[in-house]
Amino acid sequence: MAFKRIQKQTHQIGDSKIEVSYDRFTTRFRITSNGKEVYSKLLLFWPIHKATLTLPANRQSQINQKQQQYELGIFWFIIWSAKLSLFEGSSKNPDLSNKLIIPELLEIRRRKSIGILIYSSCMGLLRLIFKLAS
Protein backbone atom coordinates (compact mmCIF):
# COMPACT_ATOMS: atom_id res chain seq x y z
CA MET A 1 0.00 0.00 0.00
CA ALA A 2 1.52 3.30 -1.08
CA PHE A 3 1.66 6.35 1.12
CA LYS A 4 -0.78 9.06 0.02
CA ARG A 5 -0.44 12.52 1.45
CA ILE A 6 -3.96 13.61 0.53
CA GLN A 7 -6.80 11.18 1.12
CA LYS A 8 -9.95 11.84 -0.93
CA GLN A 9 -13.44 10.44 -1.22
CA THR A 10 -16.45 11.47 -3.27
CA HIS A 11 -20.10 11.33 -2.16
CA GLN A 12 -23.44 12.04 -3.83
CA ILE A 13 -26.12 14.03 -1.99
CA GLY A 14 -29.18 14.46 -4.16
CA ASP A 15 -27.98 16.27 -7.29
CA SER A 16 -24.81 17.54 -5.64
CA LYS A 17 -21.48 15.76 -5.78
CA ILE A 18 -19.19 16.53 -2.86
CA GLU A 19 -15.51 15.71 -2.57
CA VAL A 20 -13.92 15.37 0.84
CA SER A 21 -10.15 15.54 1.23
CA TYR A 22 -7.72 15.38 4.14
CA ASP A 23 -4.06 16.40 3.94
CA ARG A 24 -2.08 14.25 6.35
CA PHE A 25 0.87 16.67 6.65
CA THR A 26 -0.97 19.93 7.26
CA THR A 27 -4.14 18.34 8.78
CA ARG A 28 -6.27 20.41 6.38
CA PHE A 29 -9.81 19.02 6.05
CA ARG A 30 -11.62 20.30 2.97
CA ILE A 31 -15.08 19.83 1.44
CA THR A 32 -15.85 20.97 -2.11
CA SER A 33 -19.23 20.80 -3.78
CA ASN A 34 -19.82 21.35 -7.49
CA GLY A 35 -16.34 22.86 -7.83
CA LYS A 36 -16.78 25.35 -4.96
CA GLU A 37 -15.00 25.07 -1.63
CA VAL A 38 -17.63 24.80 1.08
CA TYR A 39 -15.49 24.07 4.14
CA SER A 40 -11.78 24.19 4.86
CA LYS A 41 -10.10 23.97 8.25
CA LEU A 42 -6.82 22.95 9.85
CA LEU A 43 -7.63 20.28 12.43
CA LEU A 44 -4.22 20.56 14.16
CA PHE A 45 -4.30 19.38 17.80
CA TRP A 46 -7.98 19.91 18.64
CA PRO A 47 -9.80 16.54 18.24
CA ILE A 48 -13.43 17.75 18.10
CA HIS A 49 -14.78 20.00 15.35
CA LYS A 50 -18.39 20.93 14.55
CA ALA A 51 -19.63 23.21 11.81
CA THR A 52 -22.83 24.13 10.01
CA LEU A 53 -22.53 24.46 6.25
CA THR A 54 -24.70 25.01 3.21
CA LEU A 55 -23.95 23.10 0.03
CA PRO A 56 -24.42 25.02 -3.22
CA ALA A 57 -27.02 23.38 -5.45
CA ASN A 58 -26.83 22.74 -9.19
CA ARG A 59 -28.50 25.26 -11.49
CA GLN A 60 -31.44 22.94 -12.24
CA SER A 61 -32.11 22.13 -8.59
CA GLN A 62 -31.71 25.75 -7.39
CA ILE A 63 -35.07 26.61 -8.91
CA ASN A 64 -36.91 23.63 -7.41
CA GLN A 65 -35.31 23.34 -3.98
CA LYS A 66 -34.35 25.63 -1.17
CA GLN A 67 -30.80 25.32 0.10
CA GLN A 68 -30.48 22.99 3.04
CA GLN A 69 -28.08 23.32 5.92
CA TYR A 70 -25.88 20.42 6.99
CA GLU A 71 -24.03 19.80 10.20
CA LEU A 72 -20.47 18.48 10.01
CA GLY A 73 -18.97 16.65 12.96
CA ILE A 74 -15.32 15.55 13.09
CA PHE A 75 -13.81 13.55 15.94
CA TRP A 76 -10.28 12.20 15.54
CA PHE A 77 -8.89 11.51 19.03
CA ILE A 78 -8.48 7.70 18.98
CA ILE A 79 -10.75 6.56 16.16
CA TRP A 80 -11.43 8.86 13.21
CA SER A 81 -15.03 9.87 12.63
CA ALA A 82 -16.37 12.50 10.21
CA LYS A 83 -20.16 12.65 9.78
CA LEU A 84 -22.48 14.83 7.74
CA SER A 85 -26.09 15.18 8.86
CA LEU A 86 -29.05 17.26 7.75
CA PHE A 87 -29.57 20.18 10.10
CA GLU A 88 -33.27 20.18 11.02
CA GLY A 89 -33.49 21.87 14.37
CA SER A 90 -31.96 24.65 16.34
CA SER A 91 -30.39 24.60 19.76
CA LYS A 92 -33.61 26.10 21.16
CA ASN A 93 -35.66 23.04 20.16
CA PRO A 94 -33.98 19.82 21.36
CA ASP A 95 -36.93 17.65 20.20
CA LEU A 96 -35.79 17.79 16.58
CA SER A 97 -32.87 15.50 15.91
CA ASN A 98 -30.36 15.58 13.07
CA LYS A 99 -30.91 13.11 10.25
CA LEU A 100 -27.67 11.36 9.33
CA ILE A 101 -26.89 11.75 5.62
CA ILE A 102 -23.35 10.32 5.37
CA PRO A 103 -22.17 8.22 8.33
CA GLU A 104 -18.47 8.41 7.35
CA LEU A 105 -16.95 10.97 5.00
CA LEU A 106 -13.46 9.39 4.82
CA GLU A 107 -13.76 5.63 5.17
CA ILE A 108 -10.07 4.96 4.45
CA ARG A 109 -9.09 7.25 7.34
CA ARG A 110 -11.45 5.42 9.73
CA ARG A 111 -10.19 1.97 8.67
CA LYS A 112 -6.59 3.08 9.15
CA SER A 113 -7.26 4.45 12.64
CA ILE A 114 -9.03 1.25 13.70
CA GLY A 115 -6.16 -0.84 12.30
CA ILE A 116 -3.57 1.21 14.21
CA LEU A 117 -5.62 0.91 17.41
CA ILE A 118 -5.88 -2.89 17.06
CA TYR A 119 -2.17 -3.24 16.23
CA SER A 120 -1.01 -1.10 19.15
CA SER A 121 -3.37 -2.91 21.54
CA CYS A 122 -2.07 -6.32 20.45
CA MET A 123 1.58 -5.22 20.73
CA GLY A 124 0.94 -3.68 24.16
CA LEU A 125 -0.76 -6.88 25.31
CA LEU A 126 2.12 -9.02 24.04
CA ARG A 127 4.66 -6.80 25.80
CA LEU A 128 2.66 -7.10 29.02
CA ILE A 129 2.42 -10.91 28.72
CA PHE A 130 6.18 -11.25 28.07
CA LYS A 131 6.99 -8.91 30.93
CA LEU A 132 4.77 -10.87 33.34
CA ALA A 133 6.17 -14.20 32.11
CA SER A 134 9.79 -13.24 32.78
N, C-alpha and C positions, 0 to 999 in steps of 0.2 A: 504494500500500500504506500503510495507516494505521499509526501508531505505537501499539503496545500495551505498556502497562507490565508487565502480568502475562501471561506465555505459559503456556498450559495444553494438556495432552493427556491423553486417557483411554485406558487399556489394560484388557484382560480377561485375568485369570490364573485359569483354572479357573472356579469360581463367583464369584470375587471381582472387583470392578471397582475399579481404582485410578485415581486422578487425580493427575497430576504437574503442579506449577506452579512457575514461576520468576519472581520479582519482579526486574525489571531495575534498579530504583533502589536497593533495599536488598540485593540479591543473596541473598534468602531462597529456598532450595530446599525445597519441601514435597511430601510424599507423603501422600495420604489414601486410606484403603481402607474401603469400606462406611460412610462418614460419620465415621470416626475418624482422627485425625491419627496417622500411623505414624512419620513422620520429618520433622524441620524443622531447618534449619541455615542460618546465614549463611555464604556461601562466601567473601566478602570478598576478600582478596588471596592466599590460599593456593590454588594451582591443583589440588591432588590431595586427594580426600576418599574415604575408604572407611568403610563401616559395615555391620553385620550387623543385619537387622531381621526381625521376625516379623509377617506380615500376619494380621489377625483374619479368621476364616472366618465365612461365613454360618451361621445357626442350623441349617439342614438339614445342611450339610457338617461342622459341628463334631462331630456324633455319629459320622459315618462316617470322618473323616480326622483324623490328628494334625496339629498346626500345623507348618508347614515354615518353616525359616529361609532367608532370602534375603540375598545379598550385594550391596550397592550400591556402584558405583564411579563417581566423577565426576572427569573430567579436563577442564579448560577453559583451558589455557595458550594454545595457538594455535588448535587446532580443538576445538570442544566435543564431549564424549563423556560420556554418562551411561548406564550399563548396569546391568541387574538380572539376577543369575544365582542359580540354586538352590544353596544352600550344602550340599555333600555331605560334605566332609571337614574335618578340623581341621588346624591348622598342624603337628601331630605326624606326620601321615600325608600326605606330599606326593604319593603315588601317585593319590589321588582328586582328580579335577579338578572344577571348577565347571561346571555345565551352564547355558549361556546361555539365559535365558528371554526377555528383551526386549533386543535389541541396541542400541536407542536409545530413551530415554524421552522426549526432546524433539526431535523431528525438525526442527521449524522453527528451533530454536536451532542445530542442527548445520549446516543449509543456509545460514543467515545467516553463520556463522563461516567456512564454506568460501568463500562469495561475497566476503566482506571480504578474505580471504587472497588470492584470485585477483585482485581489483581492485587491492589494494595492490601485489602483485607486478608486475602489468602496468604500473601507473603508475611504479613504481620502475625498471622496465626501460626504459620510454620516457624517463624523466629521464636515465638513464645513457646511452642512445643519443644523445639530443640534446646532452648534455654532451660526449661523445666526438666528435660530428660538428662541433662548433663550435671 
